[in-house]
């Protein structure tokens, strides 16, 4: 006999439940499907990634609206914080600072001494960062082919 506290599971929920049972991070509770809290050991083992999927890992690093634009500007020769601020997209300075730190943490960008000897740091792409060139090229080609009104930045 089913008690009042026992939830009835609909056919649709059963299908979702079967899919999620395979994943150790979800369970079915009183509030429906809920994400389990990861233990410290699990967090450390995955490197803070949400999944081992390479696309998801890449998106965790550069999958927001600003990060690839910072990488693009580095490829165009920007080195200093104020040069990134002059980008036509107008990235807010607090977001720019956070993105540069994130890119450094992931080994995409490195902070170097400015070539003019000033106290302000400069940034440059690492080998890992330069490996994003084909990604940006593919995005540029897609945008030119499919998005009306796009143009390649000349004289950068």
Secondary structure per residue as TSV (DSSP state, phi and psi in degrees):
chain	resnum	aa	ss	phi	psi
A	1	X	-	360.0	138.6
A	2	X	-	-89.9	128.1
A	3	X	-	-79.3	167.0
A	4	X	T	-64.6	-29.4
A	5	X	T	-76.6	-20.5
A	6	X	S	-74.6	131.1
A	7	X	-	-83.0	140.6
A	8	X	-	-80.9	135.5
A	9	X	-	-107.6	121.2
A	10	X	-	-75.7	168.6
A	11	X	H	-61.1	-42.8
A	12	X	H	-62.5	-41.9
A	13	X	H	-65.7	-37.7
A	14	X	H	-60.2	-41.9
A	15	X	H	-62.9	-47.1
A	16	X	H	-62.9	-39.7
A	17	X	H	-63.4	-42.4
A	18	X	H	-59.9	-40.7
A	19	X	H	-65.9	-40.2
A	20	X	H	-81.9	-19.8
A	21	X	H	-62.7	-29.7
A	22	X	T	-69.9	-16.6
A	23	X	S	-104.1	124.8
A	24	X	T	-74.1	-2.2
A	25	X	T	-96.8	-3.7
A	26	X	E	-126.0	152.2
A	27	X	E	-146.2	163.4
A	28	X	E	-102.8	115.6
A	29	X	E	-121.6	-168.1
A	30	X	T	-60.8	-30.7
A	31	X	T	-89.9	10.1
A	32	X	E	98.6	-150.7
A	33	X	E	-75.4	130.2
A	34	X	E	-133.2	147.2
A	35	X	E	-84.6	132.8
A	36	X	-	-75.5	149.3
A	37	X	-	-74.9	136.2
A	38	X	-	-80.7	144.9
A	39	X	-	-76.7	163.7
A	40	X	H	-60.4	-36.5
A	41	X	H	-64.7	-42.4
A	42	X	H	-66.6	-40.4
A	43	X	H	-62.6	-43.2
A	44	X	H	-67.6	-35.3
A	45	X	H	-68.4	-35.0
A	46	X	H	-90.5	-1.5
A	47	X	T	68.3	22.8
A	48	X	T	79.1	12.6
A	49	X	-	-85.5	149.1
A	50	X	S	-82.3	-16.9
A	51	X	-	-165.4	159.7
A	52	X	S	-79.8	-2.0
A	53	X	-	-62.2	126.7
A	54	X	H	-63.4	-31.5
A	55	X	H	-67.5	-45.4
A	56	X	H	-62.8	-40.3
A	57	X	H	-63.6	-43.2
A	58	X	H	-62.5	-43.2
A	59	X	H	-65.3	-30.7
A	60	X	H	-63.2	-30.0
A	61	X	H	-89.0	-50.4
A	62	X	H	-128.1	24.6
A	63	X	-	-93.9	22.6
A	64	X	S	-105.3	-174.9
A	65	X	S	-78.3	-11.4
A	66	X	S	-113.6	-31.5
A	67	X	H	-61.9	-46.0
A	68	X	H	-67.3	-24.5
A	69	X	H	-70.2	-35.1
A	70	X	H	-65.1	-44.3
A	71	X	H	-62.3	-42.6
A	72	X	H	-57.2	-46.4
A	73	X	H	-64.6	-36.2
A	74	X	H	-62.7	-40.1
A	75	X	H	-67.3	-30.2
A	76	X	T	-80.7	-3.9
A	77	X	T	110.3	-1.1
A	78	X	-	-64.7	138.9
A	79	X	-	-128.5	-31.3
A	80	X	S	-105.1	154.4
A	81	X	H	-52.8	-46.7
A	82	X	H	-66.4	-27.8
A	83	X	H	-67.1	-36.7
A	84	X	H	-67.2	-34.8
A	85	X	H	-66.6	-23.4
A	86	X	T	-84.8	1.6
A	87	X	S	-61.2	143.4
A	88	X	T	-62.0	-19.8
A	89	X	T	-77.2	-17.5
A	90	X	-	67.4	54.6
A	91	X	-	-65.3	129.4
A	92	X	-	-61.6	143.7
A	93	X	H	-63.0	-36.1
A	94	X	H	-66.5	-36.5
A	95	X	H	-71.8	-41.3
A	96	X	H	-58.4	-46.4
A	97	X	H	-60.1	-43.1
A	98	X	H	-66.7	-40.5
A	99	X	H	-66.7	-39.1
A	100	X	H	-63.9	-40.6
A	101	X	H	-63.8	-44.8
A	102	X	H	-61.4	-45.0
A	103	X	H	-64.7	-35.4
A	104	X	H	-65.9	-45.3
A	105	X	H	-59.5	-33.2
A	106	X	T	-93.9	4.0
A	107	X	T	76.2	20.2
A	108	X	S	-88.3	-32.7
A	109	X	E	-129.5	148.4
A	110	X	E	-126.4	147.6
A	111	X	E	-91.5	131.6
A	112	X	E	-130.8	164.0
A	113	X	-	-68.5	143.2
A	114	X	-	-66.4	141.7
A	115	X	T	-67.3	-23.8
A	116	X	T	-87.4	1.9
A	117	X	-	82.0	4.2
A	118	X	-	-72.8	167.3
A	119	X	S	-78.0	-13.9
A	120	X	S	-76.2	133.3
A	121	X	-	-73.1	160.2
A	122	X	E	-118.5	164.3
A	123	X	E	-129.0	148.9
A	124	X	E	-148.7	157.3
A	125	X	E	-75.1	142.8
A	126	X	-	-85.6	-179.0
A	127	X	H	-59.7	-40.1
A	128	X	H	-61.7	-39.9
A	129	X	H	-69.0	-40.8
A	130	X	H	-65.5	-24.1
A	131	X	T	-67.5	-11.9
A	132	X	T	-81.7	-6.0
A	133	X	H	-54.3	-47.4
A	134	X	H	-62.8	-32.1
A	135	X	H	-64.7	-47.6
A	136	X	H	-65.8	-37.1
A	137	X	H	-62.8	-42.3
A	138	X	H	-65.6	-39.0
A	139	X	H	-66.6	-40.4
A	140	X	H	-60.3	-48.8
A	141	X	H	-61.3	-41.3
A	142	X	H	-63.4	-46.2
A	143	X	H	-60.9	-42.1
A	144	X	H	-64.7	-37.6
A	145	X	H	-76.5	-34.0
A	146	X	H	-116.4	-18.3
A	147	X	S	-111.3	109.3
A	148	X	T	-61.2	138.3
A	149	X	T	90.0	0.8
A	150	X	-	-85.0	153.3
A	151	X	-	-149.1	153.1
A	152	X	-	-77.4	136.3
A	153	X	-	-70.9	120.4
A	154	X	-	-104.1	143.8
A	155	X	-	79.5	18.5
A	156	X	-	-83.2	360.0
